[in-house]
C-alpha cells in the first residue's frame, strides 16, 4: 500500500497494521505526508493496538539503552507531563539512590510556562547534562543516579513527529502524546516508571477525566513493553511548592531533601519514591518504601546522594553557589482573608516573562529569576502582608510581573476546600 493510501485509510477511520505504521515512521517519508498522518490521527484517533505499533516503531527508529541488563539491577525512572514549579525529580532521584536503587532518567527542557528539569539542573554551576550512553550507564552504576538530556540517536522519529505536531496544531492527541512519552521511556531502558500527569490550569490536561484517559493509555503502552508503570494524577491548579524558576526550585528541592520542604512538594516526592522503591529489587512494598524514603531524608543520606550526583556531573553542590537575581520585589495582600485561589498559569507566565523559561526552543534562560509564592491556597493573610516575591533581572520586569502575580491570587473571607496533591493513583 502506498503512503497516500495509508494516510487515506486512517483519514477514513480505518485501522493500520504494524507494517503500515513501520512504513510511515521508519521509511523515507516526506514531512508533508507525516503531517497529514498526524492530522488524520488527531481527528480519527488510534486503537490501542495501533498506538503500541506507533510507539514500537518510534523506539526502533534509533538507539535503545538496555541499562538494566548492563547493571544487572532493576532501574527506575520518573516522568512528569510538566507544570509550574514542577521540581520533584530533583528530590526523587537522590532519595531513591540513597535507598540503594538505581535511578536513570533522560529529561527535557522547558518550553512556554512549563519548566524543564534540564534547565533547573543547569542552574547549578558546572552541571553537565550531556553524557554519552556509556557515561550515563557508568554513572548510574557507580553513583546510583544520572539525569541527562536525550541523546540524538534516541527515538529520532519522535523528534521529527513532535516538530511537525508543534506547527500543525496536532499536539493535543492522546495517542500521539502517549506514544511520544512512552517511546522515550521504553528506549531509555528503565524497568519501572512513575508517571506524574498534572491536572489543572497550569497543566496540559485541564480535567481529571482527560488526564485519566492519557494515564491509562501510557500505562497500557508500558505494560505491553514489559515495564512496571504507575500513574499519579496530581494537582496543578496552583504551583507545586512555593518556587517557580530554575535556581529557586533547586533550592526548594534541597530544602525538601533536608526535611524542610513545603507540604505539597514533600508529599508528592515521598509518594513517588514509595512507588519506585516498591517496583525495585529491594523486595519492599509501598509502605516500607515510603518509610525508607523518609528515613533517607531524616538521616541525611538523601542530601549526600544529591551531592554525589551533582559532583559526578561536574556541578558544584554548594547551595550558596546557585545564581541569585539582583532585584527582588514583594507583592502584598490588599485585604485580610484567606487565599481562595492561586492560579498556576499566571504564575508560570510571569516567570516566563521574567526570563525563567523560553518562548521558542532557542531562547536563552535566566536561571536566577522567578517567583516565590509565600502564600498559597488556604493560607490566612493580613492586609499588607507579602503574598509573593518577584526575583528579577531589573526593576522594570519586576514591576510588570508583579501585576500578573497579584492577579493570580483571589482572596476571600473563608478558606477554600482542601485539595490533595495526589488526586488519584492508577496502577
N, C-alpha and C positions, 0 to 999 in steps of 0.2 A: 504494500500500500504506500502511495506517495505521501510526502509531508502534508500537502494541501488536503488530501483525503483524510489523513489522521485528524487534522485540525477541524475539518468539516464534521467528522463523526462526533467529536467532543462538543462542537458547537451545537449539534442537534440532539445532544443528551445521551449519546452512546457511551459505552464503557470501553476503555482502551486496554489492550493487553500489555504485559510486561515488555514484549518485543517492540511494540509500537512506541511505548514510552522511552525505551532504550534508544530507539532510532531518533527521537526528538532530542533527548538530553545528551547522548553520547555521540551522536552523529555530527556532521558538519552542516548545521542548520543556521541560516542567517537570522539576525536579530529580529527582523520584521515578522518572521514566521513564529519565532518563540514568543514574541509579544502578542501575536494573535492567539497562540495557545493559552497564554496566561489569561487573556480576556475571556476565552471560552470557558476556562476553569472557573473564573470569577463568577460567571453567570450560571454555569451548569453544575459546579461543584465536582467532587470526585468521590467514588466509593472508597471504602476502607482498603480494599484490595488495590485500587489504583493509587491511593495515597502512599501505601507502602512501596509499590513499584516505583513511584517517583522518588521516594526517599532513598530506596536502594540504588537506583540509577545515579543519583547525585553522590552517594557515598562512593560508588565505583568510579566516579569521574576523576578521582585523584588519589592521593596518598591515604593510607589507613594506618593508624598508630595502634599497635597491639601492646599497650603499656602494661596491662595486667599480666599478659603472658611473659613479658620481659622481666617483670618484677617477681612473678610467682605469687602475687598477692591480689586481693580484690581492691581495686582503685575506685574511689568515689568522686563525684562531681556535683556541682550545683549550678542551676541556671535560673535567671530571672528574666521575665519579659520586659522589665525596665520601668522605672518610675522616678519619683522625685525624692532625693535623699536616699537612694537605693544602694546601701553600702554593706549589706550582710556578708558578702563574700570575704571582705577584708577581715572579718572576725570568725566566720565559719571555718575557713581554711586552716588558720592556726590552731583553733580548738580541736578540730578533727585530727590534725597532725600531732598535737600534744597528747592525744589519746592513743597514738600509735597506729593510725590508719592513714594510708597514702591518699593524698588529695591532689589531683591533677586537673587543671582547668585551662581551656583555651577560651579567651574572652574577647570582648569587642570594645569599641569606642562609642562615646555618646553622640547622638545627633538630635538636634532640637532640644526640647525641655527635659529629656531623659538623659541622665548621666551614664557614662561608660566606666566599667571597672578599670580598664587600662589607663584612662585619663586620671583617675584617682591615684593609681599606683605611680604614675609619672609625676605626681606632685612630690613624691619622695625623692630627694636629691640623689641622682646617680642610678635610680632603679631602671633596670633593663628589661623591657617586655619582649624583645625579640630574641628568642633562643632557637637553636636548631632542634630538630626532633631528638637527636641523640642527647643534647644538653638537657632537654625537657625531661626525658626518661631518667637520665642520671640524677637530676636534681630531686625528682620525686622519690627515687630510690634512696638517695643519700641524706636528704634534708626532710623528706616527708611531705613536701608541698612545693608546687610550682604553679604560677598563674602567668600565662603568656598570651601573646597575640596569635591569631590564627595564621598558620603558615600558608604561603602562596599556593602550595600543592594540595592543601586540604579542602576538599569539596569545591573545586573551582566552578562547577556547574551552578552552585548556589550563588556565588558572587555574580555570575552572569545573569541568572534569573532575577536576583534581588535588584540589580541595577535596572533591569527592564521594568520590573514591577513598580519601582520607585517613580518612574517617569510615565507610566501608563495607567495610573490610578487603579492598580490591581493588588496593592499591598494588603487590603482588607479582605483576605480569603483564607478561611481556616485550613483547607488542605495545603495551600502554599505556605502559610505561616508554620504549620506543624512540620511539614517536610523540611523547611529551611532550618528550623531549630534542631530537629532530631537528626538530620543528616550530619550536622557538625558534631553532635554529641556521640553518635554512633562511630563516626570516623575517628574521633579523638581518643577512643579506646577505653573509657571508663566502664566499670561493670555495674555501677548503680548511680542513680541520679535523683536529686531532689529538684523538682521544677516549681518555681515560685511564680505563679501567674497573678499579676497585680490587677486589682479591680477598683475602678473609681475614676474621678475626673482627671487625675494625673497619670492615668494608665491608658494603654491601647484598648483594653477591654473595659467597657463602662458598666456592665452589669454582671452579676454573679452567673446568670444563665448563659451569657455569651462566653464567659471565662470557663465555665464548666464544659461547654462543647469543645473548646480548644484543648483543655486539660485532658479530656477523655481521648481526643484524637492523638495527642502526644504520648499518652500512656500506652495506647494500643500499638503505636509505632515502636516504642521502646521494648515492649514485651515481645512483639514479633521478631525483633532483632536479638532477643535473649537477654535484655537488660532488666534489672530491678528498678522500678520507677515509682515514685510517689509525688503527688502534686498538691501543693498548698495554694489555695486561693486566698490572697492577702489584701488587706485594706489599703487602697491608695487614694482615698478621698481627702487625706491630708498627708503632708510629707512624712516620711519614715524617720523617726528620731527628731532631732532638733536642727540638724545642719544640712544645708544644700550648697554644694561647692566642693571642689576636689580636696584641697588640703584640710578644709574644715571637716569633711567627712572622714578623712584618715584619722584626725584627732579624736573624733567621736567613736570610731571603731576601736581605737586604742583604749579609750575610757571604758568601753564595754568589756574589753579583754581584762581590764583591771577590776571589773565588777562595779564600775561607776557609770555605766551607760543608762540612757533613758529606758523606761519600762517596755515600750513597744519594740524597740530595736533588740533589747536583750531577750524578750520572749520569742521573737521570730528567729533569732540566731540559735537559741537553745533548742527550739522545736526542730529546726532544720538539722542541727547536729545530732539530735536524738534519732531521727530517721536514718541519717547517713551511717551512724555507728551501728544501728541495728542491721543495716544492709552489709556491713563489713564482715571480715573473717574473725572478728573478736568473739563471736558467739554470744552476743548480748541482745536483749530485747530493747524496746524504745525507752522504757522506764529506767533501765540500767544505763542505757546510752545517755540519757539526759543527766543522770547522776554523775557519770564520768565527765561529761562536758562541764557541768557546774563545778566539779572538783578541780578541773584544769584551770578554771578562772580563779578559784579561791586560793590555789597553791602557787600561782604564778607561772605555771608551766605553759599556759596559753600565750602569755606575753613573751616568754623565752622562745617559743616556737615562731612567733611573729618576727622577732629579732633575727633568728637564724635564717628565716625565709628571705627577709629583706637584704641581709648581707650576702646571701647566696646569689641574688640577682643584682648585686652591685650597688645597692642602696644604703643610705645611712639611716638606721632605725631611730636615731635620736629625735624625739618629737620636737625639740627646740629648733631643729634644722628645717622644719616644714615652712614654706613661704607664708608670709603674713601680709594682708592688704594694708596699704598706707593710710586708708581713710575708713573710719567706722562711724556710721550714723544710726541712731536709735529711732525706732518707730513707737509712738506712745498711744496708750488707750485713751479714747475720747470720753469714756464714761465708766462708771462702776458696772460690774456684772460678771457674766461668765462667757467664755469663748464657746459659742454655739457652733461655729464652723470655722475651719481654716482650710481654704480650698487649695489643693495641691498644685493645680495647673498654673495659677498666677504666680505662686512662689517659684515654680520651675522656670517660668518665662522671665521673671525678674532676675534670677540667677543667670539665665541665658544672655540677657541683655547686658548684664554686668561683665560678661566675658567668660563665665564658668563653663559654657557649652559652645556649640558651634551650629550655625545655621546651615552651612554646607560642609561636606566632608573635608574640605581643605582649609577651613578656618582655623586660626591658632586659638589656643585655650589659655586663659589666665588662671593658673592653679590656685592663686591666693584668694580670689574673690568669691562671694556667695552671700547666703542669707542664713542667719541663726534665728530660729523660731523659739524665743524664750517661753512663750505661752502657746499651748495647744488646746485642742478641743476638750472642753470640760473644765479647764482651769479657771479659777476665780481671779479677777483682776480689779484694780482700783484705777480711777481716773488719773491719768498722768504716769501710770506705771509702764515700763518698757514691755512691748509685745514682742519685738524682734530687733535684730541688728542687721544693718546692711554693711557688708565688707566690700569696699570698692577701691578701684584704682584712683579715683578722683571724686571731688565733691559733686560735680555735675551729674555723673552717672549714679551716684548715691541718692541724690535728690529725686531723680527720675524713678529709680527703683522703689523708693520709699512709698510713693503713691500707690504703686502696684501691690506692694506688700500689705499696706494698710487696707486696701480694698479686698484683700483675700480673707480678712477677718470679719466675722459677724459676731457682735456682742449682744447679749440679751440678759434678761433677768434671771432665767432659770438655766441650770446646767442641762445639756443635751443627754440623750440616752447613750449609754456606753456601747462602743463598737469594738469587738475584739480585733486584734491584729490579724489572726488567722481565722478567716471567715468559714472555711471548710477545708477538709483534707480528703483527697481522693486517692485511694491506694488500691 
